[in-house]
Every structure is written in structure tokens, then in C-alpha cells.
Amino acid sequence: MSKLVTIYGGSGFVGRYIARRMAKEGWRVRVAVRRPNEAMFVKPYGAVGQVEPVLCNIRDDASVARAMAGADAVINCVGILAEDGKNSFEAVQTEGAARIARSAAEAGITRLVHLSALGADADSDSEYARTKAAGEAAVQEHMPSAVILRPSVIFGPEDQFFNKFASMSRLSPLLPLVGGNSKFQPVYVDDVAQAAVNAVLGDASGIYELGGPEVKTLSALIKDMLAVINRRKLVLNLPFFVGGLLGFGFDLLQKITLGLFNNSVLTRDQVKLLRSDNIVSGAQPGLTDLGVTPTPAELVMPDYLWRFRPNGQFDAIKQSAKNLQV
């Protein structure tokens, strides 16, 4: 019988790519998610019955243990960019990571891959970064042989990075940024997925920092994105104190509306994160050490950002028509 991998958060942005690649490797894939009915799109990734969504809440010991029963390997892709109700940074990124690693160790599973983030730092002002670091520490405590992946900002068709700014660009002649001079090293989602798969199949262990082939400021990346979608906008770099005020306002709005307004715009914690560069340090192995060649963003962005062009899929035709001479 083929081997089984449980992927926590396997229907999320990164998790779905890992699930697809693990299925192609011939593994049975158990996708552990809070809402299995919303994850049915993963089933066609493999043969009938090869990829199955199952109910799991990583805040519950029994739920986590049940989802990995009989598994040969475990991959944890669960993470949040902003807190929402009971899903706090502490509950998800520290306690949840610890629970998965502890359960895997108790079950005798020897292969665990944990998706963390560049910038994970126990001394950071950002709660996101602190809880990521605490989660890593808990994983290593329970599973010293675990592989921890620290990607920079991840881009791809379902990302919340280029898609977010491209959507904003349709609303105003200005595109305001916080932390425009901060450096990033965007990494392609399928490269991260291949790294996770190779970590499961190989003999890797320890921490890997995953970054793309280019390091650019946030402002430069957004200007590249604007060029792809053929929109001319003034990119305005806001001071951090202004970003902090905006983040406070959006956080307050979410609180007073009891979550009816879900702050996906800008949080105070994200402003703290933006104060630091998000690039690999060079002190840890990276993508190439896991057998993956980094993909440049410029090769992928046009494939999914075309819908934000003024004329969508017909934009190139419209531009060519303008050059016709009567």
C-alpha cells in the first residue's frame, strides 16, 4: 500500500500545491482542515480516493491526533496573517505547531515538515514573528529531526500579496505603501511546495530559508506588478507612524464590529513586520539545497495578474489595435 501523508492546512494557499505534488509522487494525501466541505477541490489532485479532506481543528489534541492516525509523514502549513476570534497567533502558530509536533512524536512518525516564515524572531516587536519563532522551538523540542521551512513573502495565483495590491490599483490613482523601502525576496508558491515534498522524500533536517532569485524593495516590486497589469499609478510610501495609525484604525473597526469587518487591509502587527527586511540571511541552507531552482516572479505574474489589466485578457489586443494605421 502507498504511503500516507497528513497535510494540516492542505487546502490553503501553499498546502494545496503540496497536496498536488505529494499525490503525483504516489502518496495518499489526507488534507486536514476545519471545513472539509470547502476543500473538495483537492480530490481531483489524484486518483479516486487518493486525496481526501478530513475535519480537524488544530486547537484540539484529539482532532490533531485523529487526523494523523496511520500517517507516514506530516506537513504543517497552518498559519495566519491576522488574528480572528479564537484563532490567535498564539493558539495557531505556537500552540497548534506544538500540538502537531507532539502528536507526531507520540505516534512514532519520523518525518515532519513545518512551514514557518522568514523573520521568525523570539525578540521581535511583532507578535506574528514571535509566535512563529515559538512554534519553531516547540517543533524542534518534540521532533528534533523536523524540517522547518522559512519562506519570504510567497507569490502565486492565490496569493495575498500581488493580488491584493493589483486589486487596490483599480480603485485610485494613488497606491499607498507602508514600508516601501523594506526589502523582500518573493518566492514562488510551487517552489515552496516542491521544497516541502523534497524534504519529506529526502534526508533533510533543520531550518531552511526560502527566497526567490531577486531581492527588491516593496516599492520596486509593486512597480513591477503595475507594469505587468499595464496601470500607471503613483506609488506613495507612507511613514511608519501613519501606517501605525491606519493599522490601529482598521484593527479597532474589526473589534467594534465584532468581526463583521475582517481586517485584511493592514494591521498594527503587520506594520511592525514591515519595519524589517524579509530576505534570507545566508546563514541557513535554502531552496537549492533542497533541489529546487528559484523561479523569478516576472515569469509567473503575467499568468495570473492579467485579470487586473484595464481590458483584462483582451488588453494586448486593444493595445495592438491602437497601433494600427488606417
C-alpha positions as CSV (number, residue, x, y, z in Angstrom):
1,M,0.0,0.0,0.0
2,S,1.2,3.5,-0.8
3,K,2.4,5.8,2.0
4,L,0.2,8.3,3.7
5,V,0.9,12.0,4.4
6,T,-1.3,14.2,6.5
7,I,-1.2,17.9,5.5
8,Y,-2.6,20.3,8.1
9,G,-3.9,23.3,6.2
10,G,-3.7,21.3,3.0
11,S,-6.4,23.3,1.2
12,G,-4.7,26.6,1.9
13,F,-2.6,28.7,-0.4
14,V,0.6,26.7,0.0
15,G,-1.0,23.5,1.2
16,R,-2.9,22.8,-2.0
17,Y,0.3,22.8,-4.0
18,I,2.0,20.4,-1.6
19,A,-1.0,18.1,-1.7
20,R,-0.9,18.1,-5.5
21,R,2.8,17.3,-5.6
22,M,2.6,14.6,-3.0
23,A,-0.3,12.9,-4.9
24,K,1.9,13.0,-8.1
25,E,4.6,11.2,-6.1
26,G,2.1,8.4,-5.5
27,W,1.3,9.1,-1.8
28,R,-2.1,9.0,-0.3
29,V,-2.9,12.5,0.9
30,R,-5.0,13.4,3.9
31,V,-5.9,17.1,3.9
32,A,-6.7,18.2,7.5
33,V,-8.9,21.3,7.5
34,R,-11.6,23.0,9.6
35,R,-14.1,22.9,6.8
36,P,-13.8,19.7,4.6
37,N,-16.8,20.6,2.5
38,E,-14.9,23.7,1.3
39,A,-11.8,21.6,0.4
40,M,-13.4,19.2,-2.0
41,F,-11.4,20.8,-4.9
42,V,-8.3,18.9,-3.7
43,K,-9.9,15.5,-4.5
44,P,-9.1,15.6,-8.3
45,Y,-5.4,16.1,-7.5
46,G,-5.0,12.3,-7.5
47,A,-6.9,9.1,-8.4
48,V,-10.2,8.3,-6.8
49,G,-9.8,8.2,-3.1
50,Q,-6.1,9.2,-3.2
51,V,-6.6,12.7,-1.8
52,E,-9.2,13.1,1.0
53,P,-10.2,16.2,3.1
54,V,-10.8,15.4,6.8
55,L,-12.1,17.5,9.6
56,C,-9.5,18.8,12.0
57,N,-9.1,21.7,14.5
58,I,-5.5,22.2,15.4
59,R,-6.6,23.7,18.7
60,D,-7.8,20.3,19.8
61,D,-5.5,17.4,20.8
62,A,-7.8,14.6,19.8
63,S,-8.7,16.2,16.5
64,V,-5.0,16.6,15.6
65,A,-4.1,13.0,16.7
66,R,-7.0,11.5,14.8
67,A,-6.1,13.3,11.5
68,M,-2.6,11.8,11.5
69,A,-3.5,8.3,12.5
70,G,-1.6,5.8,10.4
71,A,0.4,8.6,8.6
72,D,4.0,8.1,7.5
73,A,4.7,11.8,7.3
74,V,3.2,15.1,8.5
75,I,3.3,18.5,7.0
76,N,2.0,21.6,8.8
77,C,1.0,24.5,6.6
78,V,-1.3,26.2,9.1
79,G,-0.6,29.9,9.7
80,I,-2.5,33.2,9.9
81,L,-1.6,36.8,8.8
82,A,-4.1,38.4,11.2
83,E,-5.9,37.2,14.3
84,D,-9.6,36.4,14.1
85,G,-11.6,35.3,17.2
86,K,-10.2,32.2,18.8
87,N,-7.6,31.9,16.0
88,S,-5.0,34.0,17.7
89,F,-1.3,34.0,16.7
90,E,-0.5,32.1,20.0
91,A,-3.2,29.5,19.5
92,V,-2.4,28.8,15.9
93,Q,1.3,29.4,15.3
94,T,2.7,28.4,18.7
95,E,0.2,26.0,20.4
96,G,-1.0,24.5,17.2
97,A,2.5,23.8,15.9
98,A,3.5,22.3,19.3
99,R,0.4,20.1,19.3
100,I,1.1,18.7,15.8
101,A,4.7,18.0,16.6
102,R,3.9,16.4,20.0
103,S,1.2,14.2,18.5
104,A,3.6,13.1,15.6
105,A,6.3,12.2,18.1
106,E,3.8,10.2,20.2
107,A,2.6,8.4,17.1
108,G,6.1,7.4,16.2
109,I,6.1,9.5,13.0
110,T,9.6,10.3,12.0
111,R,9.0,12.8,9.1
112,L,7.6,16.2,9.9
113,V,7.9,19.4,7.8
114,H,6.8,22.6,9.4
115,L,6.1,25.8,7.4
116,S,7.3,28.8,9.3
117,A,8.3,32.3,7.9
118,L,11.4,34.4,7.4
119,G,11.5,36.9,10.2
120,A,10.5,34.4,12.9
121,D,12.2,36.0,15.9
122,A,11.6,35.5,19.6
123,D,12.7,39.1,20.3
124,S,10.6,40.8,17.6
125,D,8.1,43.5,18.3
126,S,5.7,41.7,16.1
127,E,3.5,39.0,17.7
128,Y,3.3,37.2,14.4
129,A,7.1,36.9,14.3
130,R,7.4,35.9,18.0
131,T,4.8,33.2,17.8
132,K,6.4,31.8,14.6
133,A,9.7,31.6,16.5
134,A,8.0,29.9,19.5
135,G,6.3,27.5,17.1
136,E,9.6,26.5,15.6
137,A,11.1,26.0,19.1
138,A,8.2,23.7,20.1
139,V,8.5,21.7,16.9
140,Q,12.3,21.2,17.4
141,E,11.7,20.3,21.1
142,H,9.3,17.4,20.2
143,M,10.8,16.5,16.8
144,P,14.5,17.4,16.6
145,S,14.7,15.8,13.1
146,A,11.9,18.0,11.7
147,V,12.4,20.2,8.7
148,I,11.5,23.8,9.2
149,L,10.9,26.0,6.1
150,R,11.1,29.7,6.4
151,P,9.8,31.3,3.1
152,S,9.9,35.0,2.3
153,V,6.7,36.5,1.0
154,I,5.1,33.9,-1.2
155,F,3.6,34.7,-4.6
156,G,1.3,32.7,-6.9
157,P,-2.2,32.7,-8.4
158,E,-4.0,32.7,-5.0
159,D,-1.5,35.0,-3.1
160,Q,-2.5,37.8,-0.8
161,F,0.5,39.9,-2.0
162,F,0.5,40.9,-5.7
163,N,-3.3,40.1,-6.0
164,K,-4.0,42.5,-3.1
165,F,-2.1,45.4,-4.5
166,A,-3.3,44.8,-8.0
167,S,-6.9,44.9,-6.8
168,M,-6.1,48.2,-4.9
169,S,-4.7,49.7,-8.1
170,R,-8.1,49.7,-9.7
171,L,-9.6,52.0,-7.1
172,S,-7.4,55.0,-7.0
173,P,-4.7,56.9,-8.9
174,L,-2.5,56.5,-5.8
175,L,-1.2,53.3,-4.4
176,P,-0.1,53.9,-0.8
177,L,2.5,51.7,0.8
178,V,3.9,51.2,4.3
179,G,7.5,50.0,4.4
180,G,8.1,50.8,0.7
181,N,11.9,50.7,1.3
182,S,11.9,47.4,3.1
183,K,13.5,44.6,1.1
184,F,11.7,41.3,0.1
185,Q,12.8,38.2,-1.7
186,P,9.5,36.8,-3.1
187,V,9.4,33.0,-3.5
188,Y,7.1,31.1,-5.9
189,V,4.4,29.0,-4.2
190,D,5.1,25.9,-6.2
191,D,8.9,26.2,-5.4
192,V,7.9,26.1,-1.7
193,A,5.7,23.1,-2.3
194,Q,8.5,21.3,-4.2
195,A,10.9,22.1,-1.3
196,A,8.4,20.6,1.2
197,V,7.9,17.5,-0.9
198,N,11.7,17.0,-1.3
199,A,12.1,17.4,2.5
200,V,9.6,14.6,3.0
201,L,11.2,12.3,0.4
202,G,14.9,13.1,1.3
203,D,17.0,13.1,4.4
204,A,16.8,16.8,5.2
205,S,16.6,18.2,8.7
206,G,16.9,21.6,10.4
207,I,16.0,25.1,9.2
208,Y,15.9,26.2,5.5
209,E,15.4,29.8,4.4
210,L,13.5,30.0,1.1
211,G,13.8,33.1,-1.1
212,G,13.4,33.8,-4.8
213,P,16.2,34.8,-7.1
214,E,15.8,38.5,-6.7
215,V,15.9,41.0,-3.7
216,K,13.9,44.2,-4.2
217,T,12.2,46.8,-2.1
218,L,8.5,46.7,-1.7
219,S,8.1,49.8,-3.8
220,A,10.1,48.2,-6.7
221,L,8.0,45.0,-6.5
222,I,4.8,46.9,-6.7
223,K,6.1,48.9,-9.7
224,D,7.0,45.6,-11.4
225,M,3.4,44.5,-10.7
226,L,2.0,47.7,-12.1
227,A,4.0,47.2,-15.3
228,V,2.6,43.7,-15.7
229,I,-1.0,44.9,-15.4
230,N,-0.4,48.0,-17.6
231,R,-1.5,50.5,-15.0
232,R,0.1,53.8,-14.2
233,K,-0.2,54.7,-10.6
234,L,1.7,57.0,-8.2
235,V,3.3,54.7,-5.6
236,L,3.2,56.7,-2.3
237,N,5.5,55.5,0.5
238,L,3.8,56.3,3.8
239,P,5.8,56.9,7.0
240,F,5.6,54.1,9.6
241,F,3.7,56.3,12.1
242,V,1.0,56.9,9.5
243,G,0.9,53.1,8.9
244,G,0.6,52.5,12.6
245,L,-2.4,54.9,12.8
246,L,-4.1,53.2,9.9
247,G,-3.5,49.8,11.3
248,F,-4.9,50.9,14.7
249,G,-8.0,52.2,12.9
250,F,-8.6,49.0,10.9
251,D,-8.0,46.8,14.0
252,L,-10.4,48.9,16.0
253,L,-13.0,48.7,13.3
254,Q,-12.8,44.9,13.3
255,K,-13.2,44.9,17.1
256,I,-16.2,47.2,17.4
257,T,-18.0,45.4,14.5
258,L,-17.4,42.1,16.4
259,G,-15.5,40.7,13.3
260,L,-18.1,41.7,10.7
261,F,-15.3,43.8,9.2
262,N,-12.4,41.4,8.8
263,N,-9.2,43.4,8.7
264,S,-7.4,42.1,5.7
265,V,-6.1,45.6,4.8
266,L,-3.4,46.5,7.3
267,T,-2.9,45.6,11.0
268,R,-0.7,47.2,13.6
269,D,1.3,43.9,13.8
270,Q,1.9,43.9,10.0
271,V,3.3,47.5,10.3
272,K,5.8,46.2,12.8
273,L,6.8,43.4,10.5
274,L,7.3,45.9,7.6
275,R,10.0,47.7,9.6
276,S,12.4,44.8,8.9
277,D,13.7,43.3,5.6
278,N,12.3,39.9,4.7
279,I,15.3,38.3,2.9
280,V,17.4,35.2,3.5
281,S,20.3,35.6,5.8
282,G,22.7,33.2,4.1
283,A,23.4,31.5,7.4
284,Q,21.0,28.7,6.7
285,P,20.6,26.4,3.6
286,G,18.0,27.3,1.1
287,L,15.9,26.2,-1.9
288,T,18.9,24.9,-4.0
289,D,19.9,22.7,-1.0
290,L,16.5,21.1,-1.3
291,G,17.0,20.6,-5.1
292,V,14.8,23.5,-6.2
293,T,15.8,26.2,-8.7
294,P,14.1,29.5,-7.7
295,T,11.5,30.9,-10.2
296,P,11.6,34.6,-11.0
297,A,8.4,36.5,-10.2
298,E,8.4,38.1,-13.7
299,L,7.9,34.7,-15.3
300,V,4.8,33.9,-13.3
301,M,3.0,37.2,-12.6
302,P,1.5,37.7,-16.1
303,D,-0.2,34.2,-15.9
304,Y,-2.5,35.3,-13.1
305,L,-2.5,39.1,-12.9
306,W,-3.8,39.6,-16.4
307,R,-7.3,40.0,-15.0
308,F,-6.3,43.3,-13.3
309,R,-5.4,44.9,-16.7
310,P,-7.7,47.6,-17.9
311,N,-9.1,45.3,-20.6
312,G,-8.4,42.0,-18.9
313,Q,-7.5,39.2,-21.3
314,F,-8.0,41.5,-24.3
315,D,-5.6,44.1,-23.1
316,A,-2.8,43.1,-25.5
317,I,-5.2,43.1,-28.5
318,K,-6.5,46.5,-27.5
319,Q,-3.0,47.9,-27.3
320,S,-2.1,46.4,-30.7
321,A,-5.3,47.9,-32.3
322,K,-4.2,51.3,-31.2
323,N,-1.0,51.0,-33.2
324,L,-2.8,50.1,-36.5
325,Q,-2.6,52.7,-39.1
326,V,-5.8,53.5,-41.1
